[in-house]
Amino acid sequence: MSDEIEVTHGGAIAVDPDALRAVADALIALAPRFADAAAAARRAHGCLFSVPGASGVLDSTALWGSADRAEALQAECQTAGEGAALMADAYELVERRVELDALAIQGKAPSDGLLDRIAELEASDPRVSEMRVWLLAGWQKGRFEGLDDQYELEWKGVGTSLDTGVLFAMSTMLGAAGIGRLLPGARLSGNGGPISVTPVRSASPIGPPNTIAEGLRRLPDAGGAQIKVEKYTMPDGSRKFVLYEKGTQSGGYGGENPFDVKSNIELYTGQESASYAATLEALRESGAQAGDDVHVYAHSQGAMNSAYLSSQSEFDVTVQVTAGSPVHPSVSDHQLLIELRHTDDIVSSLAGGGVPAGTGSADSMVVTRVGDPPRVMHDLWVHTHFEDQYIETAELLEASDDVRLEAWRDKMRELNDAVSIESTEYVAKRE
């Protein structure tokens, strides 16, 4: 297992451009203060050492050195601020170009404002366009890191190997074609019913998850359950909901269990699946109504359901934590999206590494690492896709102390105000 994680705002963008500009502005505003401090130290030096005998009491070298250091800090702040502003422009250019491409795919004309902003960014500094190219190249190089090695099975003691290059090529081709990248407002076609959801376990948790890893550990574990819903009743009588959803539970196609291969194919190709229909039904059975705040923790197929839940359902999905999703959603700027992805996970690779631009709120993030488990027979295809592997990645994120986690913690603090919490696990079935 690799302990190295990379946390970005998404794709080629490390930090939301507006957040980075705020840092740049603060650094540039701070620079003159260091210049003022240097000038004050030099004036003090001149005044103090014009006094007879002062040189025997005060360290003139240290005082003059403080002025030198303040001047150096002024230059460092100015340079860092200008560099951060330049990087923010490069990140924004990536975003705006992706937005332009998305409009072209949808057959929509770009606004004059979008075209003007792209032209303004490109004209502001020739380095901005150069940095955009560099950022995209780096993202494209690393988005499938370790995937080809992961699926080259060596038969110990036999001296032969199973070449899985065809499977690798197919997955990367699908991802590169953009099939797994959902456009804003993506919608499913068709009808996934009829289905039923049956409650099989009820509980009263003492609070919301304390960490993202704990959120993933709360995925349903009652016999056969695929969906769990926690209902939080707030002091004002309003309700918030937390949905936990597992990935594929059956290798069958169209059988009783809706979390199967058929649902995988339907969701990936933009059709409503029975598992999606069951997701909606479980939320409604738990009391969720149109406009209610919903948080989601989901793995694999469940993550595909959550993507469409956020883009087309009547619920307001404000927090979405996904692990190993085959798709990459585009969400609005009030939604907090945290994606956990292993670059050597063949299921996650179907999302094509996401898009070069970020999506969601400024605190949204994509957390990636190379899972790199041992190459033994039972690891073939999916070991890096397992829930426990992603829980380890969530633990590494928590240990990183990334400041963007505070936005997620703020959401949990809101849930801690609940006067009651009810948890229900459901078994979904095709009828």
Stockholm file with secondary structure:
# STOCKHOLM 1.0

chainA/1-431         MSDEIEVTHGGAIAVDPDALRAVADALIALAPRFADAAAAARRAHGCLFSVPGASGVLDSTALWGSADRAEALQAECQTAGEGAALMADAYELVERRVELDALAIQGKAPSDGLLDRIAELEASDPRVSEMRVWLLAGWQKGRFEGLDDQYELEWKGVGTSLDTGVLFAMSTMLGAAGIGRLLPGARLSGNGGPISVTPVRSASPIGPPNTIAEGLRRLPDAGGAQIKVEKYTMPDGSRKFVLYEKGTQSGGYGGENPFDVKSNIELYTGQESASYAATLEALRESGAQAGDDVHVYAHSQGAMNSAYLSSQSEFDVTVQVTAGSPVHPSVSDHQLLIELRHTDDIVSSLAGGGVPAGTGSADSMVVTRVGDPPRVMHDLWVHTHFEDQYIETAELLEASDDVRLEAWRDKMRELNDAVSIESTEYVAKRE
#=GR chainA/1-431 SS CCCCCEEESBTTBSSCHHHHHHHHHHHHHHHHHHHHHHHHHHHHHHHHTTSTTGGGTSCHHHHHHHHHHHHHHHHHHHHHHHHHHHHHHHHHHHHHHHHHHHHHHTTCCCCHHHHHHHHHHHHHCHHHHHHHHHHHHHHHHHTTTTHHHHTEEECTTTCCEEECHHHHHHHHHHHHTTTTBCCTTCCCBSCCCCEEEEEEEEECCSSSCSSHHHHHHTSCCSTTCCEEEEEEECTTSCEEEEEEECCCCCSSSSSSCSSSHHHHHHHHTTBCCHHHHHHHHHHHHTTCCTTCEEEEEEETHHHHHHHHHHHHSSSEEEEEEEESCSSBCCCCTTSEEEEEEETTCTTGGGGTTCCSSCCSSTTCEEEEECCCCCCCGGGTTTGGGSHHHHHHHHHHHHHHTCTTHHHHHHHHHHHTTCSEEEEEEEEEEEC
#=GC SS_cons         CCCCCEEESBTTBSSCHHHHHHHHHHHHHHHHHHHHHHHHHHHHHHHHTTSTTGGGTSCHHHHHHHHHHHHHHHHHHHHHHHHHHHHHHHHHHHHHHHHHHHHHHTTCCCCHHHHHHHHHHHHHCHHHHHHHHHHHHHHHHHTTTTHHHHTEEECTTTCCEEECHHHHHHHHHHHHTTTTBCCTTCCCBSCCCCEEEEEEEEECCSSSCSSHHHHHHTSCCSTTCCEEEEEEECTTSCEEEEEEECCCCCSSSSSSCSSSHHHHHHHHTTBCCHHHHHHHHHHHHTTCCTTCEEEEEEETHHHHHHHHHHHHSSSEEEEEEEESCSSBCCCCTTSEEEEEEETTCTTGGGGTTCCSSCCSSTTCEEEEECCCCCCCGGGTTTGGGSHHHHHHHHHHHHHHTCTTHHHHHHHHHHHTTCSEEEEEEEEEEEC
//
